[in-house]
Amino acid sequence: MDSPASSSSTAPGVAPAVPQSSRTETTPTLIDIQNVDFAYGDTKALHDITLQIPEKRVTAFIGPSGCGKSTLLRCLNRMNDLIDGAKVERGSIKIRDIDIYRPDVDVIELRKRVGMVFQKSNPFPKSIYENITYGLRLQGESNKARLDEVVERSLRGAALWDEVKDRLHTSGLGLSGGQQQRLCIARAIAVAPEIILMDEPCSALDPIATAKVEELIHELKEKFTIVIVTHNMQQAARCSDGTAFFYLGKLIEYAETQTIFMNPGNPQTEAYVSGRFG
Amino acid sequence: MDKLDRPPFAITKTRTRFLGLTLDECVQAFFGGNAFVAVVVLGLITFFIFREGSGFFNQNWANLELYRKAGLEFVDHLKQQEEDHTALIRYLFDLRVRTVKHYTDEEGMSLANANKRLMAFDDYSYDFGDAVEPLRGAVMDLGDWVSMVKTRALVTEDRLEEQRQLLAVGKVDEAAAIKIEEIDFGAELQPLLAFRPAYAEINAEFAAGLLRVLALPDPDLPTPELQARLAKFKVLVGGYIEEFPRIEKALLDWDYTKPVPFAKAVSSFAVGGRWLTASFWQDWYGVVPLFTGSLMVSMVALAIAVPLGVGAAIYVNQLAGEREQRFIKPCIEFISAIPSVVLGFFGIAVLGQAIRVLSQWEALSWVPGFPVAERLNALTAGVLLALIAVPTIFTLAEDALQNVPRAFKEASFALGATRLQTILRIIMPAALSGIISAVLLGFGRVIGETMVVLLCAGNRIAIPDFTTGFAAFTQPVHTMTGIIAQEMGEVVQGGIHYRSLFVVGMLLFVIALVINYLAQKIVQRYRISIG
């Protein structure tokens, strides 16, 4: 396993202890979340969230169950639109300075640029090849050579190529849990998104499969901006650059991962990361 | 202080027994008994249907045997020849109707004038019709004769049966008193065999008569189209005459002593095109008209119900809001609560009439079979049956869609799919086997439905004329279920007709069994594929 990602050379020195992040920018901000309130019907799930997610980095959302971290993640590609009565009540979420909740935003286009990997691996009941080409075919791509190329590139990108290259046309459901999850990652990167959202991608995997996926995350941040929700604090420490700690729908602290784990500014954060609650 | 007469660790049961059973065992016996009753009832039904139906083929065998021995088969060759001639006369009559229509509609002639113009044509028709006279006389004479032979044979059989029953209860004297007339078929059929040489003469005369008519100058017809029809008529007559030697040969080869193979008794049911009962000539139990009727009605029903049911299921499951779901689902499910006799009543009073009115619209005249001749037909019944199939298909298809994991849908949306793409490429394929089994069960539901088809299908026992293409669906049909409901009340128990209805029932039973089996198999595969 790699050493914690925070040891990378891009790590900034200071970490503010206030919820609003004012971290030193080493890469430009890609996602800008300002004062977001979010509610499922009458139940408020997020309170006044403000945070900036930089480009080509891994940002982890941590916090106990029900703290709103998955909700925020799903706001970023508007997956919450599928839930009746769920809506952003206040504030704005901008990606590259475009408010993704503006009425003239094409959600379909948004989701092509913001891919997602889910908690439980969910390959379609189709072949591995069809799983990966699904997104491209939706966009009307039918050139066989191009599809073949994307399949290989995506599978290599998801470190799955060597394991499945001889059985591309067998069902994706025949793979092991870890392979399925990497297939889902391959499927997400096949459409060449800018951002990949990962909703607890390793929670259903064994430690070895988890290690592979984390390694993969490391490689992926070369090309993609990754936002990962995780319950596993070691995982956040290992593979993220920045970490945001949520509690009861509020952003408690957001800073460099190293800071959050070594020198948290908020006593609640400290209690959580040291395992005293949560 | 605690009393010490109870052991400190009191975990043994205090059992109350009822008929030597503990309460648990009683409960088990009660529920097990209920399940057992269901299985026994199914077994009894199966056994009963098969027992009642099983005798049919033997009886039909005897029926066909008598048909041959009594000479009815012989006479039927001649009758067929006569009927074919009648069909040709109908063709001429049809031509006359068209011509009159042309004169009155196109040329504005009065009916009387039109008839006057057609006098030459009528003479031609009469001459053609009269040519059959010698054959017709022979057919009537021989027909009466063989009918009588058959009746006598049947009476003899009845008496023999009566005698057997008397002997069985030991009434020997009374049994001996019954007069039994032995029938020597060989002797009785002499008139038939003796007719053969005469037939050759009659045939020759008949053919000459027809040719004479054909040789007459063509009656005057106003349009090329009608003239072409007359030319076609002549071709048909030519083909008809060419058949004569074949009939003569069939009569010469006919041998009343040749046994009827048992397979004939089965095939005359399974592929027989006539269902003719209580006839004074010969009864036929061919299931094909009924089977076709059932199938046609079901096809119409499914053609309507599958898109409706599956479409509604997709809408409710994938697109509708919660409030719409709460409204639509009970509505569709309520349709299945309407008694089918009420639906049938609606079909007669409203739908049949509506279809007829609709079919008379000029704008719809391109639809095959429109305007409909009969208010009650396969289409009317099929449309109503669709109503019955929709709830079944809807409910099961909705279940199948519901069983598709939500994760598939989310994954598809997350890859930038639209709702339609997600439904067509992910949800539908994943639910396909469930939807297919829903359709199959819907098919099972409509093919077994009785009241609606009995009331609305028109109940004409004949194979529709498929040469008209889709228009066949606007012809009245009879169905397997309908025939049982209609005729079971008026048949003699244990008779061949009674048993034939049970065989039809067996057929329905087997169809239902196969459909349910297939549906279950498909659903099983579906469960595995989802993983």
Chai-1 contact restraints between the chains, C-beta under 6 A:
chainA,res_idxA,chainB,res_idxB,connection_type,confidence,min_distance_angstrom,max_distance_angstrom,comment,restraint_id
A,I108,B,G416,contact,1.0,0.0,6.0,A-B,restraint_1
A,I108,B,T418,contact,1.0,0.0,6.0,A-B,restraint_2
A,R111,B,A414,contact,1.0,0.0,6.0,A-B,restraint_3
A,R111,B,G416,contact,1.0,0.0,6.0,A-B,restraint_4
A,K112,B,G416,contact,1.0,0.0,6.0,A-B,restraint_5
A,M116,B,A414,contact,1.0,0.0,6.0,A-B,restraint_6
A,N122,B,A407,contact,1.0,0.0,6.0,A-B,restraint_7
A,N122,B,A411,contact,1.0,0.0,6.0,A-B,restraint_8
A,F124,B,F408,contact,1.0,0.0,6.0,A-B,restraint_9
A,F124,B,I426,contact,1.0,0.0,6.0,A-B,restraint_10
A,P125,B,A430,contact,1.0,0.0,6.0,A-B,restraint_11
A,P125,B,S529,contact,1.0,0.0,6.0,A-B,restraint_12
A,G135,B,L415,contact,1.0,0.0,6.0,A-B,restraint_13
A,L138,B,A417,contact,1.0,0.0,6.0,A-B,restraint_14
A,L138,B,Q421,contact,1.0,0.0,6.0,A-B,restraint_15
A,L173,B,G531,contact,1.0,0.0,6.0,A-B,restraint_16
